[in-house]
Amino acid sequence: MRSSGALGSVSAFGAAAGYGSAYVVARVAYDYGLNAFTLNVLRFLVLVSALALWMAVSRGDFRPPPRSLGIILLLGVLITCSGLSNYGAIAFIPVSLAILIFYTYPLVTLILSSIVEGRAPRVGDYLAILCAFGGLALALDVSLGDLDPRGVALALVASLTVGTHLVASQHALRIASMKIVTLYMSLTAFVLTGLVTLMFGQFSVPAPGPGLWSLAYVITGFCAGMGAMLAAVRMIGPVRTSIIMCMEPPVVIGCAFLLLGERLTSTQLLGALLVITGIVLAQRANARGRH
């Protein structure tokens, strides 16, 4: 159990690293003609294709358990909504504020998980989330300014859908294998994002060169992050996974410093330290909860 918990924590860190670094490289790919609509379509297409090929070669069973199909399709709808609403929020409010509101999802996950499991949240969980959230506020250097209710609402929708997705994923993984869950969830998301992209005529692929290489990295980071996140949910549960995933914004800040030359302030470094402190508190709270 202890080794499983450690591996689950490492998987959650890996997911944060994959998603965070891909986010920064995506900004580079945008300069070469990529857009958010196309990125969402292609990343789900590659994930579906890779999983289908892997399962075909290994002669895996493509049939999901009948009682799991509904919740797996719901996961696809949730992940589509979270992506579209998160990208939509930054059209109305600053990116840093959108990300900060979005990262209320660990609290959403904690509350939903507690309701589903019929138990009261631990005080240590709340302290860990508050610490991590405060660290994010410092790391992102958020300025409230003039708040547009549309942007705030979209960011909150993204937070709610991701929190629901994590809790529902734990249930789905108890019924079906991770390969089946990921395949059909991603297929649903691919169809939905594809329809939206075609509806708005937003399909755009970078020209050969740095843009395509950046796109390849973003897709790889997303696919690896998705697999690592679901593995973490299965091993350590949605609450601990969501708290550890708070490392994603510090990863974004670090990658932006290394790849884009953006400067790090002492406030941002302090914020990253608080995020790490929150994660340590979550780990200790979970360890006490097992005894």
N, C-alpha and C positions, 0 to 999 in steps of 0.2 A: 504493500500500500504506500509506504514511504517513497519507494523508488518510482512508483506510478505518479505520485504527487509531484516529485521533482521533475519528471519527464513532462508532465502536463504544464508545469510552470515554464520550462524551457520552450515548449511548443508555443505557449502564449507570447513569450518574448520574441520568438521567431516570427510569429504572425505580425506583431507590432513592427518588427524590423522590415519584413517584406512589404507590408502596406505603406509604412512611412517612407522608405527609400523609393518605392514606386511612385509615390505622390510627388516627390521632388523631381524625379526624372521625367514624369509626365509633363511637368512645367516646361522642360526642355523640348519635349516632343511637340508641345503646342506651338512653339516658335517655328516648327517645320510643317505646320498645316494640320496637325491632329486636333480633334475637338473631343469634348467629354462624351458626346453621344456615340461617336464611333468607337471610342475607347471602351465604353461599357459593352457595346455589342461584341467587339472582337475578343475581349477578355473572357466573356462567357462562352463564346464560340470555341475558343482554343481549349478552355477547361472541359467543355462537353466532349469535344473531339478526342482530347488526350485520354479522358476517362473511358470513353467508349472503346477506343483502340486497346487500351490496357486490359479492359474487361474481356474484349473479344479474344485477344492473344492468350490470356490466362483462362479462357473458357469459363468466365464467370457467369452467373445467372443474372440476366438483365431484369427479371421480373421482381418488382418491389412487393413486399407483403401487402395484401389488399388493405389492411387496416392502417397502413402507414402512408398510403398514396395521398390522402387528403392533406395531412400535415406537411408532407414534403412539398406539395404544390403551394401550400400556404407560405412555406419558407421562401420559395421563389418569388412570390408576390411581395413579401416583406423586404427581401434584399433589393428588389427592383425599386420599391417605393423609397427605401432609405437612400439609395444612390441618387435617384432623380431629385428628391427633396433636398438632399444635402448640397448638390450642385446648384439647385435652384435658389437656395438661400443666399448664396454669395452674389446673386444678381441684385439683391436689395440691401444687404448689410455687409460690413467688412469681413474678410475671410477669417481673421483671428476671432472675431465675435461669433461667427457661424460655427467654427470648430469648438469654441468653448461651450456654446449651448449644446452642440451635438454630444459633447463628452459628459453631459448629464446622464448618458445612458447606463453607466454603472449603477447609479442610484435607481433608475427605472428597473434595471435587471434585478437588483437586490429586492425591491418591493414586489415585483411580479413573482420572482422565485419563492419568496416567503409566502405569498398567497397560495401559489400552486402546491407548495410542500406543507402548508398548514403550520408554519412555525414563525415565531417572532424573530426579526433580524437581530443579530448580535451587535452590541454597542461597538465592538472592535471594527465591524464592517463599516459602520457609519463613520467612525473616526478615520479609517483608511481612505474612504471615498472623499471625505471633506478635505483631507490633507492632499490627496492627489489632485482634486479639483482646484484647490487654492494654488498648488504648484503650477497647474496649467494656466491659470489666470496670470501668474507672473511670467511664465515662460513665453506665453503668446503676446504679452504686453498689450492687453485688450483696452481699447478706448470705446466707451459706450456711444458717445456722440449722439446724433439724431437716429433713434431707433425706428426702423420701418417695420410695422407689425407683420407684414407679409413675410419678410425674411426671418423674423423671430419665429413665426408660426411654422415655416418650412423646416427650420433647424430643429424645432421641438418635435415635429413629425418624424424627422430622421432619427432623433434620439429614441422616441417611443418605438419605432419599427425595429431598430437594431436591438433594443432591449428585449422586445418580444421575440425577435428572431433567435437570440441566444437561449432564452428559456425554452422555446419550442424546439430548438435543435437538440437540446438534451433529451427531450421526450422522444423525438424522432430516432435518435441514435440508440435508444433502448429497444426499438422495434425493428429497425433495419440497419444494414451495414453502412459504414461511412461512405463507401463507394456509391452505393445506391442512393443515399440521401443527397450526396454532392451532385451526382449525375442529373437526377430529375429536378432538383432545386435549380441547378444552373441552366438546364434546358428551358425551364419555365421562365427564368430571368432573361435568357437569350431571346426567346420569342417576344416577350413583352417589351424589352428595350429595343429590339429590332423594329417592332411596329411603331414605337414612338419616334425612332430615328427616321424611318421612312416617311412618317406622317409630316414631320417638320423639314424633311429634305436636308438632313445634316450629316450625311455620310461623307467623310473626308479622310483619306489615307495620306501620310507623309510621303514625299518623294524619296527614292532610294538614297541611302546615305545615313548621316547621323540621326535623322528623324526616325527611320525604320529601326535602327539599332536601339534607339531610346524606347520605341514602342515595344520591341521585343522584350526589353528588360522590364518594362511596366507590366506586361502581361505575365511574365515569369514570376515577378514579385507578387502579383495578385494571386496567381494560382497556388504558389507556395504558401502565401499567407492564409488563403482560404482553407487549405488542407490542415495547416498547423492550428488554426483557430478552432476548427471542428474537433480536431484531436484533443486540444486542450479542454474544450467543453466536455468531451466524453470522460476525460481523466480527472479533472479538478472541478468541474461544474461551471455554470455560466457566470456566477458572481465573481469568483476569483479570476476567471479568464478576463472579464470585462475590466476589472481593476488593473490587472497587469497590462492590458491593452492600452492603458493610459500612457504607456511609454511611447506610443506612436507619435504624438506631437513633439516630444524631445528628440526622437529619431529624425523627424522632419527638419527640426531646427539644426541638428548636427549635420545632416546631409546637405542642407542648404548652405551651411558654412563651408563644407568641403568641396561641393560641386559648383555652387553658384557664387561663392565668395561673400555671402552675407555675414555680417559681423555679429558675434555673440556678445550680449551685454552681461554684466554681473547679475542683473535681475533675472535674466533668462536662465543663467546657470543655477541661481538659487531656486528658481521654479522647478527646474529639472531635478534638483536634489530633493525637493519636497515631494515630487511625484514618486521618486524612488523610495522615500520614507513611507509614503502611503502604501506602496506595494509590500514593503517589509512588514508594516502593521497588519496588512491583510493576511500575509502568510502566517504571522504569529497568532492572529485571531483564529485562523482555521486550525492551526496546530492545537490550540487550547480547546477548540470545539470538539476535537476527536477524542480528548481524554475525559 
